[in-house]
Amino acid sequence: MIKKDLVIVGGGPAGMAAAVSAYENGVKNILLIERDQYLGGILNQCVHTGFGLGYFKENLTGPEYADRFTQKIKAIPGIEVSLRSFAVKLAKDKTLTYLRPGSLEVIRPKALIMATGCREKTREVIHIPGTRPAGIFSAGLAQKLINIEGLLPGKEVVIIGSGDIGLIMARRFVLEGAKVKAIIEIEGKSRGLARNMVQCVEDFEIPVYFSHRVLKIHGKDRVEKVSVAKVDGSMNEIAGTEFDISCDTVLVSVGLIPENELIEMAGAAIDKKTNSPVSKEVNKTSIPGVFVCGNSFKVYDLVDSVTADSELAGKQAAIYLRNSR
Amino acid sequence: MIKNMVCIECPKGCVLAVDIENDKVVKVQGAKCPKGAAYAVMETHDPMRVLTATVVSEGLELRLIPVRTNKPIPKKDILRAMEEIRKIKVNAPVKVGDIIIKDLLGLGVKLVATRSVAL
């Protein structure tokens, strides 16, 4: 069995910051595992700016922010990086099983930091009736298709929800030559940052329907249109306000949910509503020596906050290792 | 005349009350930092934005190279700039900060890579 003091699962901004911080706080034998073939996580697909104003005092793009940390990690020999490595099992005694090309690895570190981020909430979470045609994407998936794969998911887009990823993608679709026909938000105001409403929506004169909901998605093979109606203060449809918007693509941008299935598998207490660990202290779980940081601990608006949170987790893990010696 | 606008310089999104007289900004209120007043002046006279996008690569490890302008460009030129950016094909490895277009649309602004992409 491989021997490491600390294993970190996830090589996005959280995992990288935790690794650097743990090292700087005295942990010299760290393994960082990442399922993708690059470090950086979701930052790599966030090609827009707005990252790093807090941490680096510079307005960076996602890939630039990721690169700063990737360079730091590469310069530290005490941090071993294992790419294309997918954690599949975690036990209460911190035995972690992961797959990497050609082998199944089992490791039992003295401490573990989970930096597994979030996944996107889907159409199923918000219960939109209708058919199940092609052309319905979560906003982050569309972002990956456009910014990493170079594929444009559609030409006429309706975005459900006004979360930041949806707003960012509204602009991205317009820049790539698609038409964003509407953003439909059930609340009376945007859920995204005010700056994104300005630079992603108002700049391109994209119509936003606040206090509206999508009643139904229509289409046989491909999305054809959505039915929309105004809602009252209790989110109920107001009779007579229904109208249709034709489109070939629907983006769902209704928030994120932390991924904590591995620690749940290990028996850690999880808040069923938020899917985050239940603990008395920030970054801790009910299993001593298992820490959670970044968006898998709490959904943050800004990567700078993820970095700060994860540096704390790295330090906590270092303190734990020092005390358990 | 007082015009309200949201400052987009940082995620705080300060709501600015901008007093404009004879097309000139005379007073800016509501900004939590000095960037707000400068933003209000720029936004009133010639709105500028940093443009980010991707360019196509050929024969490199990734299909796309993410790019940005090294300085803000006029908002009105964004879609025209995208037409230029779409024409680009890069076939040599790039490092973060490498210049992809020396002078975008003659605006005196560089388009630079934001990710290192190898062969």
Chai-1 contact restraints between the chains, C-beta under 6 A:
chainA,res_idxA,chainB,res_idxB,connection_type,confidence,min_distance_angstrom,max_distance_angstrom,comment,restraint_id
A,V47,B,T52,contact,1.0,0.0,6.0,A-B,restraint_1
A,V47,B,P66,contact,1.0,0.0,6.0,A-B,restraint_2
A,H48,B,T52,contact,1.0,0.0,6.0,A-B,restraint_3
A,T49,B,V50,contact,1.0,0.0,6.0,A-B,restraint_4
A,T49,B,T52,contact,1.0,0.0,6.0,A-B,restraint_5
A,L53,B,C10,contact,1.0,0.0,6.0,A-B,restraint_6
A,T61,B,T52,contact,1.0,0.0,6.0,A-B,restraint_7
A,T61,B,R68,contact,1.0,0.0,6.0,A-B,restraint_8
A,T61,B,T114,contact,1.0,0.0,6.0,A-B,restraint_9
A,P63,B,P66,contact,1.0,0.0,6.0,A-B,restraint_10
A,P63,B,T114,contact,1.0,0.0,6.0,A-B,restraint_11
A,P63,B,R115,contact,1.0,0.0,6.0,A-B,restraint_12
A,E64,B,T114,contact,1.0,0.0,6.0,A-B,restraint_13
A,D67,B,V96,contact,1.0,0.0,6.0,A-B,restraint_14
A,N147,B,T54,contact,1.0,0.0,6.0,A-B,restraint_15
A,G150,B,R63,contact,1.0,0.0,6.0,A-B,restraint_16
A,G150,B,L64,contact,1.0,0.0,6.0,A-B,restraint_17
A,L175,B,M82,contact,1.0,0.0,6.0,A-B,restraint_18
A,L193,B,P11,contact,1.0,0.0,6.0,A-B,restraint_19
A,L193,B,G13,contact,1.0,0.0,6.0,A-B,restraint_20
A,A194,B,V6,contact,1.0,0.0,6.0,A-B,restraint_21
A,A194,B,G13,contact,1.0,0.0,6.0,A-B,restraint_22
A,R195,B,I8,contact,1.0,0.0,6.0,A-B,restraint_23
A,R195,B,G13,contact,1.0,0.0,6.0,A-B,restraint_24
A,V198,B,V6,contact,1.0,0.0,6.0,A-B,restraint_25
A,V198,B,I8,contact,1.0,0.0,6.0,A-B,restraint_26
A,Q199,B,I8,contact,1.0,0.0,6.0,A-B,restraint_27
A,L302,B,P11,contact,1.0,0.0,6.0,A-B,restraint_28
